[in-house]
Amino acid sequence: MLAYAARATDKAISTGFALARPGDTEQQLAALIQGAVVRLGADGLDHADVHAGAHATVVHAWPMGIDLLAGDVIHVDFGAVFGGYRTDIARNATVHAPTSKQLEFYKPLWVARERMLEAIKPGLTAGELFSIGQTAIESEGLEYPWGTLGHSIGLSIHEGFEIVRGSERVLEENMVLNIEPSHIEPDHARYHLEDALRVTADGARLLSDFSRGDAPALIH
């Protein structure tokens, strides 16, 4: 159920980006994503943080009647309910092609996501996983001042296992976790990748695997 839910949520966000057009509002994009996830089998809706440009720097703000304009970075942090289980996936898009500067802010998050996925295995501590993600981001030229890089998920969005600095809690086989490297550039945008995965004996199995995620999606 969690595997289907994570992929469907990722697909719903991608569907919203594909259907949106410049000049649509944050609220209209949120409605496209919410409608898509219901058509994909969600029983209910959870959060829909959908923001254009600098509005995303206000964390967990409601979507508003703000237009999606050329050059904007769009931030989506979205979740729904499937059979009582919850999802929490984050993606970025740009209105028209991203600039080189926007890609500079996005790339460190992608690198951190890949390094964390490569490192995950039973026995690794949450603190070690945090350090791997933080080191990857900072090696790409961004500071990472936040104290978290993810959490467990299931019947609630945060179930008590947090990927935080210094934690000695150990990853175990069949845990379902979210990893979420993020960067807020003041007065500009929030860059944010959040994915769901299952810890297996052989490493991480990515569950939110509909979109590639190696670059922001395009709204055009």
C-alpha positions as CSV (number, residue, x, y, z in Angstrom):
1,M,0.0,0.0,0.0
2,L,2.8,2.4,0.9
3,A,4.7,1.6,-2.3
4,Y,1.6,2.3,-4.4
5,A,0.7,5.4,-2.4
6,A,4.1,7.0,-2.8
7,R,4.3,6.4,-6.5
8,A,0.8,7.7,-7.0
9,T,1.5,10.8,-5.1
10,D,4.7,11.4,-7.1
11,K,2.6,10.8,-10.3
12,A,-0.1,13.2,-9.2
13,I,2.5,16.0,-8.7
14,S,3.9,15.3,-12.1
15,T,0.4,15.4,-13.6
16,G,-0.2,18.8,-12.0
17,F,3.0,20.2,-13.5
18,A,2.1,18.8,-16.9
19,L,-1.4,20.3,-16.9
20,A,-0.4,23.7,-15.4
21,R,0.3,26.7,-17.5
22,P,2.0,30.0,-16.9
23,G,-0.5,32.4,-15.4
24,D,-2.3,29.7,-13.4
25,T,-2.4,30.3,-9.6
26,E,-0.9,28.3,-6.8
27,Q,-4.4,27.3,-5.8
28,Q,-5.2,26.1,-9.3
29,L,-2.0,24.0,-9.4
30,A,-2.9,22.5,-6.0
31,A,-6.3,21.6,-7.3
32,L,-4.8,19.8,-10.3
33,I,-2.5,17.8,-8.1
34,Q,-5.3,17.0,-5.6
35,G,-7.7,15.9,-8.4
36,A,-5.0,13.7,-9.9
37,V,-4.2,11.9,-6.6
38,V,-7.9,11.1,-6.0
39,R,-8.2,9.7,-9.5
40,L,-5.2,7.5,-8.7
41,G,-7.0,6.0,-5.7
42,A,-6.5,8.3,-2.7
43,D,-9.2,8.1,-0.1
44,G,-8.5,11.5,1.2
45,L,-6.2,14.6,1.1
46,D,-3.6,15.7,3.5
47,H,-1.3,18.8,3.1
48,A,-0.9,20.7,-0.2
49,D,1.9,23.2,0.2
50,V,2.1,24.7,-3.4
51,H,4.1,27.9,-3.8
52,A,5.5,30.1,-6.5
53,G,8.8,31.9,-6.0
54,A,9.5,33.7,-2.7
55,H,6.2,32.5,-1.2
56,A,7.8,29.1,-0.7
57,T,10.3,30.6,1.8
58,V,7.3,30.8,4.2
59,V,7.4,27.2,5.3
60,H,4.0,25.3,5.2
61,A,2.1,28.3,3.9
62,W,-1.3,27.7,2.3
63,P,-1.5,28.0,-1.5
64,M,-2.9,31.4,-2.6
65,G,-4.1,33.2,-5.7
66,I,-0.5,34.0,-6.7
67,D,0.2,33.6,-10.4
68,L,2.9,31.2,-11.7
69,L,5.1,33.5,-13.7
70,A,7.9,32.9,-16.2
71,G,11.2,32.4,-14.3
72,D,9.5,31.2,-11.0
73,V,10.7,28.2,-9.1
74,I,7.6,26.2,-8.0
75,H,7.7,24.3,-4.7
76,V,5.2,21.5,-4.0
77,D,5.2,19.5,-0.7
78,F,2.1,17.2,-1.0
79,G,0.5,14.3,0.7
80,A,-2.6,12.2,0.6
81,V,-4.2,9.2,2.4
82,F,-4.5,5.7,0.9
83,G,-6.2,3.1,3.1
84,G,-5.2,5.0,6.2
85,Y,-1.6,5.4,5.2
86,R,-0.1,8.8,4.5
87,T,2.3,10.2,1.9
88,D,4.6,13.2,1.9
89,I,6.4,13.9,-1.4
90,A,8.2,17.2,-2.4
91,R,9.2,18.3,-5.9
92,N,10.2,21.5,-7.7
93,A,9.4,22.8,-11.2
94,T,10.3,26.0,-13.1
95,V,8.1,28.0,-15.3
96,H,9.9,27.7,-18.6
97,A,13.5,26.4,-18.6
98,P,15.5,26.7,-15.4
99,T,18.4,29.2,-15.3
100,S,21.9,28.0,-14.5
101,K,21.6,29.7,-11.1
102,Q,18.4,27.8,-10.3
103,L,20.1,24.5,-11.3
104,E,23.1,25.4,-9.0
105,F,20.7,25.5,-6.0
106,Y,18.9,22.3,-7.0
107,K,21.9,20.1,-7.9
108,P,23.2,19.7,-4.3
109,L,19.9,18.4,-3.2
110,W,19.9,15.8,-5.9
111,V,23.4,14.7,-5.1
112,A,22.5,14.4,-1.4
113,R,19.4,12.3,-2.3
114,E,21.5,9.9,-4.4
115,R,24.3,9.6,-1.7
116,M,21.7,8.9,1.0
117,L,19.9,6.3,-1.1
118,E,23.3,4.6,-1.8
119,A,24.2,4.5,1.9
120,I,21.0,3.3,3.4
121,K,21.1,-0.2,4.9
122,P,20.1,-2.0,8.1
123,G,22.5,-1.0,10.9
124,L,23.3,2.5,9.7
125,T,22.4,5.1,12.3
126,A,20.1,8.0,11.6
127,G,22.9,10.4,12.6
128,E,25.3,8.8,10.1
129,L,22.7,9.1,7.4
130,F,22.2,12.7,8.3
131,S,25.9,13.4,8.1
132,I,26.1,11.7,4.6
133,G,23.4,14.0,3.3
134,Q,24.8,17.2,4.9
135,T,28.3,16.4,3.7
136,A,27.0,15.9,0.1
137,I,25.1,19.2,0.1
138,E,28.0,21.2,1.5
139,S,30.5,19.6,-0.9
140,E,28.4,21.1,-3.7
141,G,28.7,24.6,-2.2
142,L,25.6,25.0,-0.1
143,E,25.4,25.4,3.7
144,Y,23.0,23.1,5.4
145,P,21.8,24.7,8.7
146,W,18.8,22.5,9.2
147,G,18.9,19.8,11.9
148,T,16.9,17.1,10.0
149,L,17.0,15.3,6.7
150,G,14.0,13.1,6.9
151,H,11.6,10.9,9.0
152,S,9.6,7.7,9.2
153,I,6.1,7.6,7.7
154,G,3.1,5.4,7.7
155,L,-0.2,5.9,9.6
156,S,1.0,9.4,10.3
157,I,3.5,11.6,8.5
158,H,6.0,11.7,11.3
159,E,5.9,8.4,13.2
160,G,8.8,9.2,15.6
161,F,11.9,8.1,13.8
162,E,13.8,11.2,12.7
163,I,16.9,11.5,10.6
164,V,18.6,14.1,12.7
165,R,22.1,15.2,13.5
166,G,23.7,13.0,16.1
167,S,20.9,10.4,16.4
168,E,22.1,6.9,17.4
169,R,18.8,5.2,16.4
170,V,19.5,2.4,13.9
171,L,17.8,1.8,10.6
172,E,16.1,-1.6,10.4
173,E,15.0,-3.8,7.6
174,N,11.4,-2.9,6.3
175,M,11.4,0.6,7.8
176,V,9.6,3.1,5.5
177,L,11.4,6.4,5.6
178,N,11.3,9.8,3.9
179,I,14.5,11.6,3.0
180,E,14.2,15.3,2.2
181,P,17.2,17.6,1.5
182,S,16.0,21.1,1.2
183,H,17.3,24.6,0.7
184,I,15.7,28.0,1.2
185,E,17.2,30.9,-0.7
186,P,15.9,34.1,0.9
187,D,13.5,36.2,-1.2
188,H,13.8,33.7,-4.0
189,A,12.5,30.2,-3.5
190,R,12.6,26.9,-1.6
191,Y,14.3,24.0,-3.3
192,H,13.1,20.7,-1.9
193,L,13.3,17.0,-2.8
194,E,11.4,14.5,-0.6
195,D,11.1,10.8,-1.4
196,A,9.8,7.7,0.3
197,L,11.8,4.5,0.5
198,R,11.8,1.1,2.2
199,V,14.9,-0.2,3.9
200,T,15.7,-3.7,2.6
201,A,18.5,-6.1,3.4
202,D,20.2,-5.0,0.2
203,G,19.8,-1.3,0.6
204,A,17.1,1.3,-0.1
205,R,14.1,0.6,-2.4
206,L,12.8,3.9,-3.7
207,L,9.0,4.0,-3.6
208,S,8.3,7.5,-5.0
209,D,9.8,6.4,-8.3
210,F,7.5,7.9,-11.0
211,S,9.5,11.1,-11.7
212,R,13.3,11.2,-12.4
213,G,13.9,14.2,-10.1
214,D,17.4,14.9,-11.4
215,A,16.2,18.4,-12.5
216,P,13.1,20.5,-11.8
217,A,10.0,19.7,-13.9
218,L,8.9,22.2,-16.5
219,I,5.7,24.3,-16.6
220,H,5.4,25.7,-20.1
